């Protein structure tokens, strides 16, 4: 049975381009304003940009309905007692589905996807309670020992800084973002400054939250524009209590990194989602590279690997720009500005997200039951006849 016109790849690509072209200079100014001022007060953004609030609200809603804009809060997990890890796991051929099920068992993950490139496997971002790092590594080693995984790479990182939307590299004439790789490479060499506080290695991972804080943060991770009244009704917590926790804890204790204005600038069918690891010879080179990405249209977030001159990033690039980006990285290595890089490609059709694992926060502490993970893992292995 043949595909209908609306199911065909050509039709979906045309539709993707149609959605893409709807972003214009005014949209970009609004996105930039939300990145600067946050997405919760559209009237303030309209005043700042001298655009009617009704116009701001209409354009934001249109981008959301077109599924190219997502607005959410980025927690600063460091001050919640959670240590962030980026994990790449290579599946044993034939056991790819088993690996995915096993990775989902360890429920401190925030982001998980099937991945391909150098190998077929999984990639993800975990937040592991401080003091349980070795237990998490033991879990990954168990996947190797049982034969489910061939190998894994784990990088403990700082919290991840969301990259805000800026109008640089946006062509007003064509209503699209453009790419000037030569300009970017020059900037990697010359830019000056310091890393933002979210990318600086912390001295400790204290717990500065309570359960009410986590519940509020969880709701704002889902929708960064949700009102406190809406949150109060959803959680069945008195509004005054929600206001107090948001004002005195969430806002004043540095337990949020900021609000992410996540915009998909390019049609997903002709783009790639990629996890990169960039290695540098010196800290100064790392800083320059990180700063050069802060106003570019292709990174979602950055994280610094603890104790190393290494960055992890999540990028979104049109396929035809991906090869040019790799070429630029090669030139940076020849110039001595970059030591090495590694990447894996995210499967956009098999991707999952979770909010902060508030369910496991009990009596002011994170409950991490390694014996439960071991038992659940054994059940999965038994189901698949492994072991």
Backbone torsions as a table, in degrees:
resi	resn	phi	psi	omega
1	UNK	NA	128.1	-176.0
2	UNK	-78.8	162.6	178.3
3	UNK	-76.8	143.3	172.3
4	UNK	-73.4	166.0	179.9
5	UNK	-56.0	-39.2	-176.2
6	UNK	-75.3	-16.1	178.3
7	UNK	-95.4	-9.2	-174.8
8	UNK	-71.6	153.4	178.7
9	UNK	-63.2	-41.9	-179.5
10	UNK	-58.7	-42.3	179.6
11	UNK	-63.2	-44.4	-178.1
12	UNK	-64.8	-36.9	178.0
13	UNK	-67.6	-42.3	177.5
14	UNK	-59.9	-42.0	179.2
15	UNK	-65.0	-38.6	178.7
16	UNK	-62.8	-43.2	178.6
17	UNK	-65.6	-36.7	178.7
18	UNK	-61.0	-46.4	178.0
19	UNK	-61.7	-43.2	-179.1
20	UNK	-58.9	-45.4	-175.8
21	UNK	-68.4	-13.1	179.7
22	UNK	-72.7	-13.5	177.4
23	UNK	-81.1	123.4	179.0
24	UNK	-125.8	-172.5	-175.2
25	UNK	-58.8	-40.9	179.8
26	UNK	-64.6	-41.8	176.1
27	UNK	-57.6	-46.1	-177.5
28	UNK	-64.2	-39.2	177.0
29	UNK	-62.2	-40.5	178.8
30	UNK	-66.3	-43.6	177.9
31	UNK	-61.1	-40.9	178.1
32	UNK	-65.0	-40.0	178.0
33	UNK	-64.4	-40.8	177.6
34	UNK	-66.2	-35.4	177.2
35	UNK	-64.7	-36.2	-178.6
36	UNK	-80.3	-43.1	-171.6
37	UNK	-106.6	-5.9	-176.1
38	UNK	89.0	156.9	-173.8
39	UNK	-91.6	4.1	-169.8
40	UNK	-86.3	-20.4	-177.1
41	UNK	-124.4	87.6	-177.4
42	UNK	-69.3	-27.2	177.2
43	UNK	-64.1	-40.9	178.7
44	UNK	-64.4	-40.1	178.7
45	UNK	-64.6	-43.6	177.7
46	UNK	-59.7	-42.7	178.8
47	UNK	-63.8	-43.8	-179.2
48	UNK	-62.4	-38.1	-177.0
49	UNK	-93.0	-5.9	-175.5
50	UNK	59.5	45.1	176.6
51	UNK	-123.6	136.9	179.3
52	UNK	-55.5	140.4	179.7
53	UNK	-57.9	-36.6	179.3
54	UNK	-62.0	-37.0	178.1
55	UNK	-67.6	-43.4	178.8
56	UNK	-60.2	-48.5	-177.4
57	UNK	-62.9	-42.8	-179.5
58	UNK	-62.8	-45.9	-176.4
59	UNK	-69.4	-38.3	176.8
60	UNK	-62.8	-46.3	-179.2
61	UNK	-63.2	-37.6	179.2
62	UNK	-63.6	-42.8	179.5
63	UNK	-66.7	-36.1	177.5
64	UNK	-66.2	-45.2	-179.4
65	UNK	-65.9	-27.5	176.9
66	UNK	-82.2	2.0	177.2
67	UNK	59.9	33.5	174.4
68	UNK	-113.9	-5.5	-179.4
69	UNK	-129.7	131.5	175.9
70	UNK	-134.2	134.0	-175.9
71	UNK	-120.3	119.5	-179.0
72	UNK	-151.7	160.3	179.1
73	UNK	-82.2	140.9	173.6
74	UNK	-104.3	109.3	178.2
75	UNK	-68.4	151.2	171.4
76	UNK	-96.8	88.9	-170.8
77	UNK	-62.6	-23.9	-179.3
78	UNK	-55.9	-41.2	-178.4
79	UNK	-88.7	17.6	173.0
80	UNK	-116.3	6.7	-179.9
81	UNK	78.3	20.1	-176.8
82	UNK	-116.7	131.2	-179.1
83	UNK	-100.6	129.7	-173.4
84	UNK	-89.8	140.5	178.6
85	UNK	-136.0	136.5	171.0
86	UNK	-102.7	128.2	-172.3
87	UNK	-128.0	131.0	171.5
88	UNK	-117.5	127.6	-178.0
89	UNK	-127.0	127.6	177.3
90	UNK	-90.4	126.0	-179.5
91	UNK	-80.4	145.2	167.2
92	UNK	-68.0	128.1	-177.7
93	UNK	-51.7	131.0	-177.5
94	UNK	96.3	-15.6	-177.4
95	UNK	-116.7	26.2	-177.2
96	UNK	-61.2	-42.8	-179.4
97	UNK	-70.1	-34.4	177.0
98	UNK	-64.2	-44.3	179.3
99	UNK	-58.8	-45.4	-179.4
100	UNK	-60.0	-44.1	179.5
101	UNK	-63.4	-38.2	179.3
102	UNK	-68.3	-36.6	179.5
103	UNK	-68.4	-35.1	179.3
104	UNK	-69.1	-23.4	-179.5
105	UNK	-62.2	-35.2	-175.9
106	UNK	-83.6	91.8	-161.3
107	UNK	-84.8	30.9	168.6
108	UNK	-100.8	16.4	179.6
109	UNK	-81.7	147.5	176.2
110	UNK	-105.4	-31.9	-176.4
111	UNK	-144.4	134.6	-179.2
112	UNK	-147.2	138.4	179.4
113	UNK	-151.1	155.3	164.5
114	UNK	-72.7	146.4	-176.2
115	UNK	-139.4	154.2	177.0
116	UNK	-145.1	175.0	-175.7
117	UNK	135.0	-108.7	175.5
118	UNK	-62.4	-27.8	177.9
119	UNK	-158.8	167.4	174.5
120	UNK	-93.1	130.9	-179.2
121	UNK	-178.5	-142.1	-178.7
122	UNK	-132.6	153.9	171.3
123	UNK	-133.9	150.4	-179.9
124	UNK	-166.8	170.7	176.6
125	UNK	-123.7	126.0	-179.8
126	UNK	-116.9	153.0	167.3
127	UNK	-119.0	113.4	-174.3
128	UNK	-108.6	129.8	179.2
129	UNK	-55.4	136.3	177.7
130	UNK	-54.2	135.1	-178.5
131	UNK	95.6	-9.3	-179.8
132	UNK	-113.6	16.3	-177.4
133	UNK	-61.1	-44.3	-178.4
134	UNK	-64.4	-36.0	179.0
135	UNK	-65.4	-36.8	178.2
136	UNK	-66.4	-43.1	177.6
137	UNK	-62.8	-38.8	177.7
138	UNK	-60.2	-38.5	178.7
139	UNK	-61.7	-45.1	179.3
140	UNK	-65.4	-38.6	177.4
141	UNK	-64.2	-34.5	177.0
142	UNK	-61.8	-37.8	177.9
143	UNK	-62.9	-34.3	175.3
144	UNK	-70.7	-45.4	-176.0
145	UNK	-63.2	-33.4	179.6
146	UNK	-82.0	-8.6	178.8
147	UNK	89.1	2.2	178.6
148	UNK	-70.5	-39.3	179.8
149	UNK	-114.8	143.5	175.2
150	UNK	-86.0	-36.4	-178.1
151	UNK	-162.3	166.3	173.1
152	UNK	-151.0	155.1	173.0
153	UNK	-124.0	132.9	179.5
154	UNK	-129.1	132.5	179.5
155	UNK	-127.8	113.3	172.7
156	UNK	-76.3	127.9	-173.6
157	UNK	-127.7	169.9	167.2
158	UNK	-66.9	175.9	169.0
159	UNK	-62.1	158.6	-175.9
160	UNK	-95.8	128.3	179.7
161	UNK	-87.9	123.2	175.6
162	UNK	-72.7	135.9	179.4
163	UNK	-88.8	120.9	-176.4
164	UNK	-75.5	161.0	177.6
165	UNK	-81.4	129.9	173.8
166	UNK	-134.2	158.2	-172.2
167	UNK	-82.9	-7.4	178.4
168	UNK	-61.5	140.9	-177.5
169	UNK	73.5	12.0	173.3
170	UNK	-98.8	127.8	179.5
171	UNK	-91.5	112.0	179.2
172	UNK	-65.4	-36.1	-177.3
173	UNK	-65.4	-39.3	-175.4
174	UNK	-103.3	-7.1	-178.0
175	UNK	57.6	39.3	176.0
176	UNK	-142.5	157.3	170.6
177	UNK	-77.8	140.7	178.6
178	UNK	-115.7	169.6	-176.1
179	UNK	-129.1	125.5	176.4
180	UNK	-121.2	87.5	-174.0
181	UNK	-67.9	-32.5	177.7
182	UNK	-64.2	-41.5	177.6
183	UNK	-62.5	-42.4	179.8
184	UNK	-63.4	-45.1	-179.6
185	UNK	-61.0	-38.9	177.1
186	UNK	-64.0	-38.3	179.9
187	UNK	-66.9	-37.7	177.1
188	UNK	-57.1	-32.9	-178.1
189	UNK	-80.8	-32.8	-168.0
190	UNK	-110.9	-19.4	-172.9
191	UNK	-63.1	146.6	179.7
192	UNK	-125.5	153.7	176.7
193	UNK	148.1	-174.2	178.8
194	UNK	-117.1	156.4	174.9
195	UNK	-64.8	145.6	173.5
196	UNK	-64.6	160.6	-173.1
197	UNK	-60.9	-29.4	-178.3
198	UNK	-69.5	-20.8	-179.7
199	UNK	-100.0	1.9	176.3
200	UNK	-87.2	138.9	-175.3
201	UNK	-66.6	128.0	-177.9
202	UNK	-78.2	158.2	175.2
203	UNK	-82.6	-25.7	-176.1
204	UNK	-156.3	169.4	178.0
205	UNK	-123.2	72.1	-176.2
206	UNK	-76.1	157.6	175.2
207	UNK	-96.2	109.9	-178.6
208	UNK	-112.7	17.5	-176.1
209	UNK	-123.4	160.6	168.0
210	UNK	-121.4	-179.7	-173.6
211	UNK	-63.4	-38.8	179.5
212	UNK	-61.8	-40.2	177.4
213	UNK	-58.4	-46.4	-177.4
214	UNK	-63.6	-38.2	179.3
215	UNK	-65.6	-40.0	177.6
216	UNK	-65.8	-45.3	-179.9
217	UNK	-61.4	-41.4	178.8
218	UNK	-57.0	-43.7	-179.7
219	UNK	-66.4	-37.8	-179.3
220	UNK	-76.5	-22.2	171.4
221	UNK	-66.2	-36.2	179.8
222	UNK	-72.4	-42.6	-178.7
223	UNK	-149.3	106.4	-176.7
224	UNK	-67.6	-11.3	-179.2
225	UNK	-99.6	-0.6	-177.7
226	UNK	-60.8	134.0	-178.4
227	UNK	-78.0	160.1	178.0
228	UNK	-65.9	-30.5	175.3
229	UNK	-64.1	-44.3	177.4
230	UNK	-61.3	-41.7	-179.4
231	UNK	-65.5	-40.8	178.7
232	UNK	-59.0	-44.9	179.9
233	UNK	-66.8	-42.2	-177.8
234	UNK	-64.7	-43.4	-175.7
235	UNK	-86.8	-11.2	-175.4
236	UNK	57.8	44.6	176.2
237	UNK	-117.6	136.7	-179.1
238	UNK	-52.3	141.3	-177.0
239	UNK	-58.2	-40.7	-179.7
240	UNK	-62.9	-34.9	177.2
241	UNK	-67.2	-42.7	178.0
242	UNK	-62.3	-44.9	179.8
243	UNK	-61.3	-42.4	-179.3
244	UNK	-62.4	-49.0	-178.5
245	UNK	-65.3	-37.5	179.1
246	UNK	-67.4	-41.7	-177.2
247	UNK	-74.3	-49.5	-170.2
248	UNK	-89.4	-23.9	-178.6
249	UNK	-109.5	-64.8	-174.3
250	UNK	-58.7	-43.4	-174.9
251	UNK	-84.0	-30.8	-171.3
252	UNK	-101.7	-13.3	-174.1
253	UNK	-102.3	13.4	179.5
254	UNK	56.5	36.8	179.5
255	UNK	-98.2	9.6	169.1
256	UNK	-126.2	139.4	177.0
257	UNK	-79.0	-31.9	-179.7
258	UNK	154.2	-169.3	176.4
259	UNK	-107.4	131.6	-178.8
260	UNK	-93.1	122.2	171.1
261	UNK	-97.6	95.1	-172.5
262	UNK	-96.6	105.4	-176.0
263	UNK	-116.5	129.5	177.3
264	UNK	-93.4	97.7	-170.9
265	UNK	-75.7	-20.6	-174.0
266	UNK	-125.7	147.6	-179.8
267	UNK	-56.8	131.3	-174.2
268	UNK	-65.0	-31.0	-177.6
269	UNK	-67.3	-19.9	-178.9
270	UNK	-121.2	27.8	-179.4
271	UNK	-131.7	169.7	177.5
272	UNK	-127.0	139.5	168.5
273	UNK	-99.4	126.7	-173.0
274	UNK	-136.3	135.3	168.5
275	UNK	-92.2	128.4	177.4
276	UNK	-119.6	148.5	167.4
277	UNK	-121.6	124.1	-179.7
278	UNK	-113.9	128.7	-179.9
279	UNK	-111.1	143.5	-177.8
280	UNK	-131.6	155.1	177.2
281	UNK	-75.4	-31.3	-175.9
282	UNK	-133.5	159.3	176.5
283	UNK	-64.9	-37.2	-179.1
284	UNK	-62.3	-38.5	177.4
285	UNK	-65.2	-40.3	177.5
286	UNK	-59.5	-46.1	-178.4
287	UNK	-60.5	-47.2	-179.3
288	UNK	-60.0	-44.8	-179.3
289	UNK	-62.5	-45.3	-179.4
290	UNK	-62.6	-45.2	-178.5
291	UNK	-64.9	-31.9	-178.3
292	UNK	-68.2	-17.4	-178.4
293	UNK	-91.1	-9.0	-169.1
294	UNK	-68.2	-20.1	179.3
295	UNK	-124.0	27.1	-178.3
296	UNK	-103.2	155.9	-172.6
297	UNK	-89.1	6.8	-175.2
298	UNK	-112.3	-19.6	177.3
299	UNK	-88.5	144.0	171.4
300	UNK	-90.9	-47.5	-178.9
301	UNK	-155.6	163.2	179.5
302	UNK	-129.1	148.4	172.0
303	UNK	-143.0	146.7	177.2
304	UNK	-101.6	130.2	177.0
305	UNK	-69.5	131.2	-176.8
306	UNK	-65.3	131.2	175.7
307	UNK	75.7	6.8	-178.4
308	UNK	-134.8	156.9	172.2
309	UNK	-88.6	66.3	-174.2
310	UNK	-139.2	138.6	175.4
311	UNK	-113.7	145.3	166.9
312	UNK	-113.2	142.8	-179.2
313	UNK	-142.8	160.1	174.1
314	UNK	-123.5	116.3	-173.9
315	UNK	-114.5	157.6	177.3
316	UNK	-136.1	111.9	-172.8
317	UNK	-133.1	144.0	168.4
318	UNK	-60.8	146.5	-176.5
319	UNK	-57.7	-37.1	-176.3
320	UNK	-74.5	-15.2	175.9
321	UNK	-93.4	-18.9	-176.8
322	UNK	-59.6	-47.0	180.0
323	UNK	-64.1	-35.9	177.4
324	UNK	-66.0	-37.2	177.8
325	UNK	-64.0	-44.5	178.1
326	UNK	-61.5	-39.7	176.5
327	UNK	-61.7	-38.7	178.0
328	UNK	-66.1	-39.9	177.5
329	UNK	-61.9	-39.9	178.0
330	UNK	-60.6	-42.1	178.5
331	UNK	-65.7	-38.6	178.4
332	UNK	-64.1	-36.3	176.9
333	UNK	-65.1	-43.5	178.9
334	UNK	-62.2	-31.7	179.7
335	UNK	-82.2	-5.4	-179.6
336	UNK	79.7	17.9	-178.8
337	UNK	-97.3	-11.1	179.5
338	UNK	-144.2	137.8	-178.3
339	UNK	-88.1	-48.3	-174.6
340	UNK	-163.5	164.7	174.2
341	UNK	-148.5	160.4	177.6
342	UNK	-148.6	145.9	178.8
343	UNK	-146.0	156.4	167.0
344	UNK	-135.5	152.8	-173.9
345	UNK	-101.2	131.3	179.3
346	UNK	-78.3	135.7	171.8
347	UNK	-81.3	106.4	-173.7
348	UNK	-66.2	-19.2	-178.7
349	UNK	-91.2	-6.5	176.8
350	UNK	-132.8	76.2	-176.0
351	UNK	-137.1	137.5	-178.2
352	UNK	-134.8	147.1	176.8
353	UNK	-128.4	151.4	174.3
354	UNK	-133.9	155.3	173.6
355	UNK	-82.5	-179.0	176.2
356	UNK	-55.0	138.7	-172.3
357	UNK	-76.6	63.7	-175.5
358	UNK	-61.6	-25.2	-177.6
359	UNK	-62.6	-23.2	-174.9
360	UNK	-99.7	10.2	178.4
361	UNK	-99.0	110.0	-173.3
362	UNK	-131.3	126.6	178.1
363	UNK	53.7	42.5	174.6
364	UNK	78.7	9.4	-178.9
365	UNK	-137.5	158.9	175.8
366	UNK	-86.3	127.9	179.2
367	UNK	-91.5	113.3	-178.1
368	UNK	-123.5	101.2	-173.7
369	UNK	-103.3	92.1	-177.8
370	UNK	-64.8	-29.1	179.5
371	UNK	-66.0	-34.0	178.2
372	UNK	-66.9	-40.6	177.9
373	UNK	-62.4	-40.8	179.5
374	UNK	-63.5	-43.4	179.5
375	UNK	-64.9	-45.2	-179.9
376	UNK	-64.6	-38.8	178.4
377	UNK	-62.2	-43.3	-179.5
378	UNK	-62.6	-37.8	178.3
379	UNK	-63.1	-41.2	178.5
380	UNK	-64.9	-44.7	-179.7
381	UNK	-62.8	-40.5	178.3
382	UNK	-63.9	-40.1	-179.7
383	UNK	-61.1	-38.7	-179.3
384	UNK	-89.7	0.3	179.1
385	UNK	70.8	37.6	-178.6
386	UNK	-113.4	140.3	174.8
387	UNK	116.4	NA	NA
